[in-house]
Structures are given as C-alpha cells and as structure tokens.
Amino acid sequence: MNWSARLAAWGALLFLLGAVTGGYGASAMAGWISADVHMALGAHVNGLLGGLWLAALGWSLAFVRLSDGQLRAMALTAIVAAYANWFITGLKALWGVHGVVFGGSTANDLVAVGLHVFVVLPTLVSASLWAWGLRHQLRA
C-alpha cells in the first residue's frame, strides 16, 4: 500500500476542510452563528495544520524505517488524530466548552473524552512511531 500517497490525499482533503472552516470562523465573528469565535478559528487552523502534518508525514516516509504494521499504525493514528482535532474543535465551538478537564457539563466531559481518546492518544502513538522510524537520521 502506498502510504505516502494516501497520507498526501488525506492531508489535502483536511487542508481543504480547514480552509472551508475559515468561513465557519468568519460566520461566528460576524455573529451569524452562535459559536465561540476563538474555538471556531481554532478549528480552521487545526484543519490547515493537520492537513500539512499529514502531507509532511507522507513526504517523510521515504526516510522512515518501520515495519509494515508500524507504518500502518503510524499513518492511521495520524489521520484519526488530525481529523478528530479539526472536528472536535469545531464541535466544541458550538457547545462553548473547552473540554480540557473533566467535571464540567456533559458537553464538556464528552469533548474531554473525545480529545483524549481521538486526538491526544493517537497523536502520541503516531508521533512516537514517526520519531522512532527516523531515529537513524539523527546519527547521520
């Protein structure tokens, strides 16, 4: 499977979604929708940066030394993390919750669980595998 091409394609799609989400942030700024402006703009930036991260990850695969299973795990967890970060941030803008700590409202706690399960943990897995796969480049 060509993970470089797949990551590039998923990255391009997320970059597009992030660009479109700029309209979501602008709509919140104009007062046309009821959403937290900073979080809506955060979703916009998360989409753009997540798309670029996936593209960079795909580009770097020529230098990565991982088994097929590790490569698959790295790619899939990165895709899940990038898309979830964009989506959950956009959702929490509508709910007006941060989801950083537990113990708030139900909406806040759902966001916190979503961020931990679908963003933080997959990001740590994919970034760890990425760094591990490139460790030989540090000795060059």
CYANA upper distance limits for C-alpha pairs under 8 A (distance plus 0.5 A):
  2 ASN  CA      6 ARG  CA      6.92
  3 TRP  CA      7 LEU  CA      6.35
  3 TRP  CA     58 GLY  CA      7.16
  3 TRP  CA     61 LEU  CA      8.41
  3 TRP  CA     72 ARG  CA      8.25
  3 TRP  CA     75 ALA  CA      7.66
  4 SER  CA      8 ALA  CA      6.66
  4 SER  CA     57 LEU  CA      8.21
  4 SER  CA     58 GLY  CA      4.57
  4 SER  CA     59 TRP  CA      6.67
  4 SER  CA     61 LEU  CA      6.83
  5 ALA  CA      9 ALA  CA      6.63
  5 ALA  CA     58 GLY  CA      7.28
  6 ARG  CA     10 TRP  CA      6.64
  6 ARG  CA     58 GLY  CA      8.12
  7 LEU  CA     11 GLY  CA      6.34
  7 LEU  CA     54 LEU  CA      5.99
  7 LEU  CA     55 ALA  CA      6.48
  7 LEU  CA     57 LEU  CA      7.61
  7 LEU  CA     58 GLY  CA      5.54
  7 LEU  CA     75 ALA  CA      7.52
  7 LEU  CA     79 ILE  CA      8.13
  8 ALA  CA     12 ALA  CA      6.52
  8 ALA  CA     54 LEU  CA      6.86
  8 ALA  CA     55 ALA  CA      5.12
  8 ALA  CA     58 GLY  CA      6.24
  8 ALA  CA     59 TRP  CA      8.21
  9 ALA  CA     13 LEU  CA      6.74
  9 ALA  CA     55 ALA  CA      8.38
 10 TRP  CA     14 LEU  CA      6.68
 10 TRP  CA     51 GLY  CA      7.75
 10 TRP  CA     54 LEU  CA      7.52
 10 TRP  CA     55 ALA  CA      8.48
 10 TRP  CA     79 ILE  CA      7.70
 11 GLY  CA     15 PHE  CA      6.51
 11 GLY  CA     50 GLY  CA      7.55
 11 GLY  CA     51 GLY  CA      4.39
 11 GLY  CA     52 LEU  CA      6.68
 11 GLY  CA     53 TRP  CA      7.77
 11 GLY  CA     54 LEU  CA      5.29
 11 GLY  CA     55 ALA  CA      5.68
 12 ALA  CA     16 LEU  CA      6.73
 12 ALA  CA     51 GLY  CA      6.41
 12 ALA  CA     52 LEU  CA      8.33
 12 ALA  CA     55 ALA  CA      7.80
 13 LEU  CA     17 LEU  CA      6.74
 13 LEU  CA     51 GLY  CA      7.72
 14 LEU  CA     18 GLY  CA      6.48
 14 LEU  CA     47 GLY  CA      6.15
 14 LEU  CA     48 LEU  CA      7.40
 14 LEU  CA     50 GLY  CA      7.37
 14 LEU  CA     51 GLY  CA      5.36
 14 LEU  CA     83 TYR  CA      7.45
 15 PHE  CA     19 ALA  CA      6.64
 15 PHE  CA     47 GLY  CA      6.10
 15 PHE  CA     48 LEU  CA      5.10
 15 PHE  CA     49 LEU  CA      7.91
 15 PHE  CA     50 GLY  CA      7.65
 15 PHE  CA     51 GLY  CA      4.95
 15 PHE  CA     52 LEU  CA      7.43
 16 LEU  CA     20 VAL  CA      6.71
 16 LEU  CA     47 GLY  CA      8.37
 16 LEU  CA     48 LEU  CA      8.07
 17 LEU  CA     21 THR  CA      6.52
 17 LEU  CA     47 GLY  CA      6.84
 17 LEU  CA     48 LEU  CA      8.36
 18 GLY  CA     22 GLY  CA      7.17
 18 GLY  CA     43 ALA  CA      7.59
 18 GLY  CA     44 HIS  CA      5.21
 18 GLY  CA     45 VAL  CA      7.08
 18 GLY  CA     46 ASN  CA      7.41
 18 GLY  CA     47 GLY  CA      4.29
 18 GLY  CA     48 LEU  CA      5.36
 18 GLY  CA     51 GLY  CA      8.40
 18 GLY  CA     86 TRP  CA      7.97
 19 ALA  CA     23 GLY  CA      8.30
 19 ALA  CA     44 HIS  CA      6.92
 19 ALA  CA     47 GLY  CA      7.78
 19 ALA  CA     48 LEU  CA      7.06
 20 VAL  CA     24 TYR  CA      7.88
 20 VAL  CA     44 HIS  CA      8.17
 21 THR  CA     25 GLY  CA      7.02
 21 THR  CA     40 ALA  CA      8.29
 21 THR  CA     41 LEU  CA      8.32
 21 THR  CA     43 ALA  CA      7.40
 21 THR  CA     44 HIS  CA      5.42
 21 THR  CA     47 GLY  CA      8.26
 22 GLY  CA     26 ALA  CA      6.65
 22 GLY  CA     41 LEU  CA      7.11
 22 GLY  CA     44 HIS  CA      5.68
 23 GLY  CA     27 SER  CA      6.45
 24 TYR  CA     28 ALA  CA      6.82
 24 TYR  CA     40 ALA  CA      6.96
 24 TYR  CA     41 LEU  CA      8.21
 24 TYR  CA     44 HIS  CA      8.40
 25 GLY  CA     29 MET  CA      6.70
 25 GLY  CA     37 VAL  CA      6.49
 25 GLY  CA     38 HIS  CA      8.30
 25 GLY  CA     40 ALA  CA      5.19
 25 GLY  CA     41 LEU  CA      5.29
 25 GLY  CA     44 HIS  CA      7.54
 26 ALA  CA     30 ALA  CA      6.62
 26 ALA  CA     37 VAL  CA      8.47
 26 ALA  CA     41 LEU  CA      8.38
 27 SER  CA     31 GLY  CA      6.68
 27 SER  CA     32 TRP  CA      5.67
 27 SER  CA     33 ILE  CA      6.38
 28 ALA  CA     32 TRP  CA      6.46
 28 ALA  CA     33 ILE  CA      5.67
 28 ALA  CA     34 SER  CA      6.79
 28 ALA  CA     35 ALA  CA      6.02
 28 ALA  CA     36 ASP  CA      7.28
 28 ALA  CA     37 VAL  CA      5.79
 28 ALA  CA     40 ALA  CA      7.62
 29 MET  CA     37 VAL  CA      6.15
 34 SER  CA     94 LEU  CA      7.15
 35 ALA  CA     39 MET  CA      8.44
 35 ALA  CA     40 ALA  CA      7.36
 35 ALA  CA     93 ALA  CA      5.61
 35 ALA  CA     94 LEU  CA      4.97
 35 ALA  CA     95 TRP  CA      7.72
 35 ALA  CA     96 GLY  CA      7.21
 36 ASP  CA     40 ALA  CA      6.57
 36 ASP  CA     93 ALA  CA      5.29
 36 ASP  CA     94 LEU  CA      7.03
 36 ASP  CA     96 GLY  CA      6.31
 37 VAL  CA     41 LEU  CA      6.65
 37 VAL  CA     93 ALA  CA      7.75
 38 HIS  CA     42 GLY  CA      6.50
 38 HIS  CA     93 ALA  CA      8.33
 39 MET  CA     43 ALA  CA      6.70
 39 MET  CA     89 THR  CA      6.82
 39 MET  CA     90 GLY  CA      7.33
 39 MET  CA     92 LYS  CA      7.71
 39 MET  CA     93 ALA  CA      5.43
 40 ALA  CA     44 HIS  CA      7.03
 40 ALA  CA     89 THR  CA      7.61
 40 ALA  CA     90 GLY  CA      6.11
 40 ALA  CA     93 ALA  CA      5.88
 41 LEU  CA     45 VAL  CA      6.81
 42 GLY  CA     46 ASN  CA      6.41
 42 GLY  CA     89 THR  CA      7.26
 42 GLY  CA     90 GLY  CA      8.24
 43 ALA  CA     47 GLY  CA      6.61
 43 ALA  CA     85 ASN  CA      8.09
 43 ALA  CA     86 TRP  CA      5.53
 43 ALA  CA     87 PHE  CA      7.62
 43 ALA  CA     89 THR  CA      5.57
 43 ALA  CA     90 GLY  CA      5.53
 44 HIS  CA     48 LEU  CA      6.96
 44 HIS  CA     86 TRP  CA      7.80
 45 VAL  CA     49 LEU  CA      6.50
 46 ASN  CA     50 GLY  CA      6.12
 46 ASN  CA     82 ALA  CA      8.12
 46 ASN  CA     85 ASN  CA      6.99
 46 ASN  CA     86 TRP  CA      5.67
 46 ASN  CA     89 THR  CA      8.45
 47 GLY  CA     51 GLY  CA      6.51
 47 GLY  CA     82 ALA  CA      7.88
 47 GLY  CA     83 TYR  CA      7.83
 47 GLY  CA     85 ASN  CA      8.27
 47 GLY  CA     86 TRP  CA      5.59
 48 LEU  CA     52 LEU  CA      6.84
 49 LEU  CA     53 TRP  CA      6.52
 50 GLY  CA     54 LEU  CA      6.75
 50 GLY  CA     82 ALA  CA      5.36
 50 GLY  CA     83 TYR  CA      7.74
 50 GLY  CA     85 ASN  CA      8.48
 50 GLY  CA     86 TRP  CA      8.14
 51 GLY  CA     55 ALA  CA      6.75
 51 GLY  CA     82 ALA  CA      7.82
 52 LEU  CA     56 ALA  CA      6.53
 53 TRP  CA     57 LEU  CA      6.50
 54 LEU  CA     58 GLY  CA      6.62
 54 LEU  CA     78 ALA  CA      7.53
 54 LEU  CA     79 ILE  CA      7.51
 54 LEU  CA     82 ALA  CA      8.24
 55 ALA  CA     59 TRP  CA      6.65
 56 ALA  CA     60 SER  CA      6.61
 57 LEU  CA     61 LEU  CA      7.00
 57 LEU  CA    130 TRP  CA      8.42
 60 SER  CA     64 VAL  CA      7.14
 63 PHE  CA    133 GLY  CA      8.46
 63 PHE  CA    134 LEU  CA      7.07
 63 PHE  CA    137 GLN  CA      8.35
 64 VAL  CA    130 TRP  CA      7.73
 64 VAL  CA    133 GLY  CA      5.18
 64 VAL  CA    134 LEU  CA      5.58
 65 ARG  CA    133 GLY  CA      5.14
 65 ARG  CA    134 LEU  CA      7.05
 66 LEU  CA     70 GLN  CA      6.17
 66 LEU  CA     71 LEU  CA      6.22
 66 LEU  CA    129 LEU  CA      8.47
 66 LEU  CA    133 GLY  CA      5.90
 67 SER  CA     71 LEU  CA      6.54
 68 ASP  CA     72 ARG  CA      6.62
 69 GLY  CA     73 ALA  CA      6.64
 70 GLN  CA     74 MET  CA      6.53
 70 GLN  CA    129 LEU  CA      7.58
 71 LEU  CA     75 ALA  CA      6.64
 71 LEU  CA    129 LEU  CA      8.40
 72 ARG  CA     76 LEU  CA      6.54
 73 ALA  CA     77 THR  CA      6.43
 73 ALA  CA    126 SER  CA      7.65
 74 MET  CA     78 ALA  CA      6.59
 74 MET  CA    125 VAL  CA      7.37
 74 MET  CA    126 SER  CA      4.85
 74 MET  CA    127 ALA  CA      8.05
 74 MET  CA    129 LEU  CA      6.45
 74 MET  CA    130 TRP  CA      7.33
 75 ALA  CA     79 ILE  CA      6.74
 75 ALA  CA    126 SER  CA      7.43
 76 LEU  CA     80 VAL  CA      6.66
 77 THR  CA     81 ALA  CA      6.48
 77 THR  CA    122 PRO  CA      5.30
 77 THR  CA    123 THR  CA      7.16
 77 THR  CA    125 VAL  CA      7.36
 77 THR  CA    126 SER  CA      6.11
 78 ALA  CA     82 ALA  CA      6.53
 78 ALA  CA    122 PRO  CA      6.95
 78 ALA  CA    123 THR  CA      6.54
 78 ALA  CA    126 SER  CA      5.93
 78 ALA  CA    127 ALA  CA      8.32
 79 ILE  CA     83 TYR  CA      6.65
 80 VAL  CA     84 ALA  CA      6.36
 80 VAL  CA    118 PHE  CA      7.06
 80 VAL  CA    119 VAL  CA      7.80
 80 VAL  CA    122 PRO  CA      7.52
 81 ALA  CA     85 ASN  CA      6.44
 81 ALA  CA    118 PHE  CA      6.16
 81 ALA  CA    119 VAL  CA      4.82
 81 ALA  CA    120 VAL  CA      7.75
 81 ALA  CA    122 PRO  CA      6.05
 81 ALA  CA    123 THR  CA      6.16
 82 ALA  CA     86 TRP  CA      6.96
 82 ALA  CA    119 VAL  CA      7.63
 83 TYR  CA     87 PHE  CA      6.59
 84 ALA  CA     88 ILE  CA      6.17
 84 ALA  CA    115 LEU  CA      8.14
 84 ALA  CA    118 PHE  CA      6.48
 84 ALA  CA    119 VAL  CA      6.53
 85 ASN  CA     89 THR  CA      6.45
 85 ASN  CA    115 LEU  CA      7.64
 85 ASN  CA    118 PHE  CA      8.24
 85 ASN  CA    119 VAL  CA      6.27
 86 TRP  CA     90 GLY  CA      6.78
 87 PHE  CA     91 LEU  CA      6.71
 88 ILE  CA     92 LYS  CA      6.51
 88 ILE  CA    111 VAL  CA      7.37
 88 ILE  CA    114 GLY  CA      7.73
 88 ILE  CA    115 LEU  CA      7.65
 89 THR  CA     93 ALA  CA      6.77
 90 GLY  CA     94 LEU  CA      7.43
 91 LEU  CA     95 TRP  CA      7.05
 92 LYS  CA     96 GLY  CA      6.22
 92 LYS  CA     97 VAL  CA      6.04
 92 LYS  CA     98 HIS  CA      7.11
 92 LYS  CA     99 GLY  CA      8.28
 92 LYS  CA    108 ASN  CA      8.46
 92 LYS  CA    111 VAL  CA      7.26
 93 ALA  CA     97 VAL  CA      7.45
 95 TRP  CA    107 ALA  CA      7.41
 97 VAL  CA    107 ALA  CA      7.53
 97 VAL  CA    108 ASN  CA      5.78
 97 VAL  CA    111 VAL  CA      8.28
 98 HIS  CA    108 ASN  CA      6.92
 98 HIS  CA    111 VAL  CA      7.94
 98 HIS  CA    112 ALA  CA      8.29
 99 GLY  CA    108 ASN  CA      5.16
 99 GLY  CA    109 ASP  CA      6.55
 99 GLY  CA    110 LEU  CA      7.94
 99 GLY  CA    111 VAL  CA      5.38
 99 GLY  CA    112 ALA  CA      4.61
 99 GLY  CA    113 VAL  CA      8.38
 99 GLY  CA    115 LEU  CA      8.07
100 VAL  CA    112 ALA  CA      6.20
101 VAL  CA    109 ASP  CA      8.04
101 VAL  CA    112 ALA  CA      6.89
102 PHE  CA    108 ASN  CA      7.72
102 PHE  CA    109 ASP  CA      5.87
102 PHE  CA    112 ALA  CA      7.03
103 GLY  CA    108 ASN  CA      8.45
103 GLY  CA    109 ASP  CA      7.19
104 GLY  CA    108 ASN  CA      6.20
104 GLY  CA    109 ASP  CA      6.79
105 SER  CA    109 ASP  CA      6.72
106 THR  CA    110 LEU  CA      6.60
107 ALA  CA    111 VAL  CA      6.74
108 ASN  CA    112 ALA  CA      6.66
109 ASP  CA    113 VAL  CA      6.66
110 LEU  CA    114 GLY  CA      6.56
111 VAL  CA    115 LEU  CA      6.49
112 ALA  CA    116 HIS  CA      6.67
113 VAL  CA    117 VAL  CA      6.45
114 GLY  CA    118 PHE  CA      6.04
114 GLY  CA    119 VAL  CA      7.77
115 LEU  CA    119 VAL  CA      5.44
115 LEU  CA    120 VAL  CA      6.65
116 HIS  CA    120 VAL  CA      5.36
116 HIS  CA    121 LEU  CA      6.59
117 VAL  CA    121 LEU  CA      6.25
117 VAL  CA    122 PRO  CA      7.83
118 PHE  CA    122 PRO  CA      6.64
119 VAL  CA    123 THR  CA      6.35
120 VAL  CA    124 LEU  CA      6.70
121 LEU  CA    125 VAL  CA      6.79
122 PRO  CA    126 SER  CA      6.56
123 THR  CA    127 ALA  CA      6.30
124 LEU  CA    128 SER  CA      6.34
125 VAL  CA    129 LEU  CA      6.69
126 SER  CA    130 TRP  CA      6.50
127 ALA  CA    131 ALA  CA      6.58
128 SER  CA    132 TRP  CA      6.48
129 LEU  CA    133 GLY  CA      6.39
130 TRP  CA    134 LEU  CA      6.79
131 ALA  CA    135 ARG  CA      6.48
134 LEU  CA    138 LEU  CA      7.88
135 ARG  CA    139 ARG  CA      8.01
136 HIS  CA    140 ALA  CA      7.61
